[in-house]
């Protein structure tokens, strides 16, 4: 059975398939993150040439029909091409504003992979119509075949140019079976500066388990993607013995993606389909906390609500196209005039950090480096580094936290990135009486 409806493109020139509206948010994340990525990594004025490799592992035919007005909607290949160009332009505009004379030259290579011959043919035709044909086999490579079959050749291509070259993998699989965890681990082990944005349809996986009944063959897809036998056994046990088995398996799959990928940092973005009750995750995987922070900032900037799943600390950003005013022809919440998240989300985040940060720091009697603190909490919170820094500064000013710099110098009002954080031996009345008051004074909230 198909885990999700796959797109099929007709012969070149005919109308392309309609795009599901939930994919618009996914493409927005692709575009915005790529632009953020180029801007952040080119801030150093000494960087004049920025080599980058972009891999779209499931490219499709390159263009869709927008069901809202029957117009053509460009797919991920042309969007990545244009976003890279825009990112370089924004980086150079920033340099002009900072009076940096040396411009940035982006040296990007693009790999677009599509397994279906008819879809690959349509992609070739469409990109040619968009005047990209002169760049084919120079910096744009259209590859026909399975992503897993093409991956090793792409990694070798990157390694020949320097294994530390930065690269972004956009792996928008149709369901959950086409990107084995072993392939993800290979990317991170051979390309230390790689990042991955992975689509994973948990509902498709859970529905497959449900529809399979007692047929033991349901285990095969999970074995193929590399889930350990004990995890599959646990899923079977949960299905048989717990009425809430769907939620338990969903929670377990979230942990599996993080553990089996070997990535140190991840940001899960929960997206609900507009056409059905199915939902999927858009998961950002990386080995660098800065990459995780940039992606988290992006989710706040895009002004989508996050949802809470599973146990404490497991937070997931959530997107529902039926609640997106940009799609519903109402007020554009992606605009600059509206607040990033609703007040409930902001309040929950602030109070959680205020409550949990001192408890975490107390676990380290000799103190904990400020940078290490963020690394430890990054995967358990929707907060960005800036959010945590603001709350830590409030705790410092309220004398619920101590920060010591070089030569054991105590900070009074601000925390520096190389400081060591301690909890004071004696706490103040702030911890019991003044949390809400401090938040109101800092953020302008009312009783």
N, C-alpha and C positions, 0 to 999 in steps of 0.2 A: 504494500500500500504506500501511496505517496504521503510523506509527512507534511506536505504543504503544497498548495497549488503552484506549479512551476509555470513560468512565463514561456510562451512560444511565439517567436516572431515569424511573420509570413515572408514571402519573397521580397527582395528589396524594392522599395517604392510603394508597397501597399501599406495601409494604416497599421501602426504598431499596436500591441495590446494595451489595455487600460491599466494604469498603475493603481495599486491599492494606496489609499490616502495615508495610511500610517507610514508608508515609505518616505513621505515628504519630510517628516521629522528626522528620519535616519539620514537622508541626504543633507539636511541642514547641519547635522552634527558633523558629517564628513567635511563639508565645505568650511564651516567655522573653525573646526579643530585644525585643519590643514593651514589655514591662514594664521591662527594663533601660534601654531607650531613654528612656522617660518619666522614670524615676527619675534618670538621669544628667543629662539636659538640664534638669531642674527643681531642681538642687541650689542654684542661686543664689536666695537668699531674696527678692530683688527681683523675681523672676518670679512673678507671681500669676495670670496668664492664659497658657495654653500652647495656641496654635492648632496643629492637626495634621490632615493629610489622609492617609487610608489607602485605597489602591487595590488591590483584589483582582481581577486581570485575568482569572482563569479560575475563577470561583466554584463552578461545578457546581450541584447541587441543594440544597446546604446541610447534608445529613445522610447518613450511611451506616449500613449494618448492620455491626456488629463481629463478624467470623467466630468470635471466641473464645467468645462467649456469646450471640450473636444479639441483643444489645442495640443501641440506637440510639447512634451515634457522631457527635456534632456535627462539621460540616465547618469549613472555614476562616472563613466569614463570622461565624458566632456565636462562634467562638473568638477572632477579632480583636476583636469587640465586647466580650466579657467580659475579654479581656486588657488592653484599654485602660482599662476600668473598674478592674480590679485594679491596674494600674500607677499610676493617679492616687491610689488609696487608699493604696498603699505609699509614694508620694511624700509624702502628707500625714501618714502615720504617722511618717515620717522627720523631717518638720518639727516635729511635736509633740515628738519625742525631742530635737531640737536647740533646743527652746523658741522656735521661729519662730512668731509669732502669725498671720501672713498665710497662709491656706490657698491651695492651688493649685487653680485651676479649669481643667480640660481641656476645650477647645473642639475636639472632633474631628468630622470629616466622613468618612463611609465610602462608597466607591463599589464596588459589587459587580457585575461584568460577567460575563455568560454568553451564549454565542452560540446554543446550542440552545434553541428555544422551549419544548420540554417540560421541560428542565432549569430554565430560567428560571421557568416556572410553578411547579415544585415548590419552588424556592428562595423565591419569594414566599409560597407557602402555608406552608412550614415556619417562616420567620421571623415570619409572622403568628401562627402557633401559639405561638411563643415570646414573644408580646406586644410585638414590635418594630414592628407596623403603624402605631401613632400617630406614629412617627418617620420614616416613609417620606416622601421628598421634602422633608424638613426637614434632618436630618443623616445620613440613610441613603438612598442612591440606588441603586435596582436598575435596571441598564441591560442591555437585550437587544441583542446584536450582537457582532461581533468586537472584541477588545481594540484592534487596530490602527485600526479605524474610529472607536472611541470616544475614543482617546487625545487627539487634538487638542482636543476639546471639554473634556476634563477639565483639560488644561494651561491652556486659556484661563480656565476657572473659577478655577483656583488663582492665575493671574497677576492677575486682577481683584482678588483679596484680598491681593496682595503676592507677587511672584515669589520672595521669600526665605522664604516660608512652608515649614515643614518638612513633608515628605511621604515616605511609605514605599510602594513598589510591591512587591506580592507577585505574581510572575509564574510561576505553576505550570503551565506549558504541558505538554501531554501528551507531546511528543517533543522536537523541536529546531527546528521550522520556523515557529512561530507568533509569534516575537518577533524581527523583523529588527534587526540591529545599528543600522541607521539610526534606528529608533524609540528605542533606548536612548540613542543620542547626542543625539537631540532632547530627551529628558527632562533629561539633564545640562546641556545648553546653555541650556535655558529655565528650569530649576528648579535653581538652584545648591545648594540644601539637600536635594535628593532623594537617596534611597537605594533600591536595588533588590535584592530577593532573587529570583534567577532559577533555575528548574529547567531543566537542559539534559541530555537523554538522549544521551550520547555513544555508548553501545552501539547504540541505535536508528539513529543516523546511520551508524555503521560497518557494521552489519548491512545497512542499505539499500545501501551501496556494494558490499558483498560479493555481495548477492543480484542486483544489477543486471548482474553480469558485464561484458561489453564494451559494453553499451548506453550510449551517450554521454548519454542522458537523465538519468543519475544526477547530472549536474552541476546540473540545474535547481534543486532545493531549496536548494543551497548558494549559487547565484546569487541566489535570492530573499531569503535572509537577509542578503545583503550581503557574502559573502566575496569578496575580490579575486580576479581571474582568475588571478594568479600563484600564489595559495595553492591554488586548485582544481587548477591544473596540477601543483603539487607533490604534492598528494594522489594524483593519477592516476599520477604517476611512482613514488611510494612503493609504491602497490598493485602495479604491474607489476614492479618491480625488487627489492623487499626482502621476504624471508620474514617479517620482523617488522613488516609494514606496519600491522597493526592498532594496535600500540603507538605507532608513529611518528605515525599520524594522530591517535590520542587525545592524545598530547603536543602536537601542533600545534593541535588544536582548543582545548585549554586556553589556549594562548598567544593564539589568535584571540579568544576571549571577552574576555580582558583588553585586548588591543590595540584591537579593533574597537569595544568599548563606550565607549572614551575615559575610563573611570574611572581615577582615580589609585590607588585602593586596592581590593583584592579579598580575599575569604576563601573558598576553595573547600572544600566539605564533600562528601565522597564517600559515597554511599549505595548499598548493594547490595540488589536486590530479593530478597524471600523466596521468590518463586514461580518465578524463572528465573535464568539467568546474566546477565541484563541489569542494568546499573547506571546511575546518573545522578549528576550534580553538582547541588548546591544552592550557588549562588555568590552571595555578598554583594558588591555593587558600591557604591562611594561615592567621594566626593572629599575626605573628611576622615579623617585618621589616627585620631582618637578613635573614630569609628564603627567603623573596622576593628578597633581594639583591644578595644572592647566585644564585638564579635562573636566575636573569638578567645577572650576570657575565657569567653564563653558555651559554646563548644565544649569547653573544659577542664572547665567546671562540669558539663556534661551527661555527662561521663565516657565518651565514646566514643573508640575508638582511631583514630589517623590512619594513612594509608598514604603511601608515598613512590613517586612516579611520575616518569619521565623523568630528566633530568639533575640535577646537584647544585643544591640550593636550591629545587627545585620540590617543595613538601610539600603533601600534601592530607590533610584529616581524613577518616576513613572510618567508616561505620556499616554494620553487617550485622545485620539483625533476628534472624537465627538465633543470634547471639552475645549478644543483649540479654537479660539475666536477667529484666527486667521483662516481656518477652513470653514468655520460656521458663518463667515461674513459678518462678524461682529467686531468689537474693539480688538485691535491688533496687540496682543500681549507680548509679542516679540519686539514691540516698539520701545523707545527709550523712556517713555513717560510713565510707565507702570512699574510697580515694585517687583523685584525678581521672583520672590516666593510669597505665598500668602502669610498672614500674620501668625497663624497657628504653626506653620512650618518653622518660621523664624524663632518663635518662642520656644518650641520644643528643642531646637538645635542649641540655642543659647543656654537654656537651663540644663540640658544634658552635659554640655561641656563644663559648665560651672560646677556641677555635682561630681563629675567623674574625673576631672583633671587632677584635683588635689589627691584623690584616692590613688590614682595611678602613680603620681610622683612620690607618695609615701612608701611605695614599694621599693624605692631606691634610697636607702639610708645615706649613701654617699652622694646623692644627687644624680640627675640625668641630664645629659647635654640636650639643649633645646632642639637641635636638629634631629636627634634620636627620638625625642618625644613624638614628633610628627610622623616619623617612620613607623612608630608602634601603633599609632591610632588611625593612620590614613585609611586603612581598609575597613574600618568599623564605623565610619561617620560620614554624613553628607557635607560636613564642614570643610572649608578650604583652609589653607595655611593662614590666610589673613583672618578668618573667623577665629581660629584658635589663638592667634597672636593677640587679638583684641581682648578675648576673655582672659588670657594669661596676664595681660597688662592690668586688667581690672583687679585680678587677684593679687598682683604685686602691689598695686596702689592701696589695696585694702589690707595689706600685710598678712594675707593668707598664703602668700607665696614669696619665696626669696630667690633672687637671681644674682649670681656672682660671675663677674667677668675675670679678665686676666689679673693675676696677683691677688685673687680672692676678693676683688673689689665688689662691694654690694651696690646693686642698682636701686634707684629710688622710684623711678617713674616709667622706665621703658626697658625692654628686653632686647639684647643684641643676639645675632644669630649664633655666636660662638659661646654664649653664656651656659653656665650649669645651673639647673633649677633644683631648688630644695623646698621642702615644706618646713615652716618654722616649728620649733619644739612646742610652743604654746600658740594655740589658735585664738583668734579674736571672736567677739560676738558677731562679726560679719557673717560667719558661716551659718549661724543659726537664725539671725534676725534680718540681715540686710541684703540678701541676694536680689530680691525683686526691686528693692530701692536702687541698688547700683545699676541694674539693667535699665530701669526707667530713666535714671539721670544720664546714662550714656546714650541711649537710643531714643529718648524723647517719648517714652510710653507713658500713658496716663493710667491712673487707678481705675 
